[in-house]
Amino acid sequence: MSKYASWTHGKLPLPELAELKRRGQKLSMVTAYDFPSGRIADEAGVELVLVGDSAGMVVLGNESTVPITMDELLMLTRAVTRGAKRPIVVSDMPFGSFQVSDDIAVENAVRFVKEAGADAVKLEGAGPTLSRVQAIVGAGVPVMGHVGLTPQSATMLGGFKAQGRTAEKAERLYEDALALEAAGCFAIVLEAVPAAVAARVTEALHVPTIGIGAGAACDGQVLVWHDLLGLYEGKAPRFVKRYADLATEAKGAVEAYVDDVREGRFPEEQHTYAIPDEELDAFESWLALHEQTQPEHQER
Ligand code: KIV
């Protein structure tokens, strides 16, 4: 049986995601922030690529996801969509780009599609976000929801910590996820949610759940590029599995380069360009003449 219900050579059709859920086939999503990461994610076979506002932290060095702007995420999305052709590319709507009104949310969502080639956008939260989802989907842009730990409102949630850990909070989360599906989301990210709660939400929804710190029962998983590849030194969050240690490898490589340059081991013959002997002779003759006629050169 082929992996996908409807095979096309180009972009993975969006309705395929719900079909994969129905068939019990798991989805992989990874964040990407530039052309090479978009291309590697595509070649590795992920179904979804997220240009997350986590870029504000892991790429731009901000302390939270709040400061990243529309222009920054548009630029990153443009680079990713040049590399990721097959997966569905989802742009994160940054803080401030959808909170003010439905109209502003639609305008900004349309910019991601029209100016950067995104296939869909992601919005954090429920409550007031529901009417934004309806308005954006109504304008023809697919929307991914995001509940649980929503980093843009980490201050209001009391920090970066797991959500839905009391019966009351789990009920709220369950209702929010259902409301986002009813509003038109094609998939919903569940972040830092107890596995048992995420499992019940996943069962209740027709659209796929994509978990990050939400257990194995979710229909798919997402990891941040830098976490997955170990591009950060230091302790990763509990829900991260590191598949490589590229920070250590990259540092070792740059140290070796610095060493080679200092010791004169780089560049070698094979890294340089040659000039034909007769051209070099002609150049040397010209130089000798030039030096004779240039008094300041003679002084040196
Ligand atoms: O911005 C991001 O990377 C995200 C994922 C963690 C889901 O929202």
Boltz pocket constraint, residues with backbone or C-beta under 6 A from the ligand:
constraints:
  - pocket:
      binder: B
      contacts: [[A, 31], [A, 50], [A, 51], [A, 52], [A, 53], [A, 54], [A, 55], [A, 92], [A, 189], [A, 191], [A, 212], [A, 222], [A, 224]]
      max_distance: 6.0
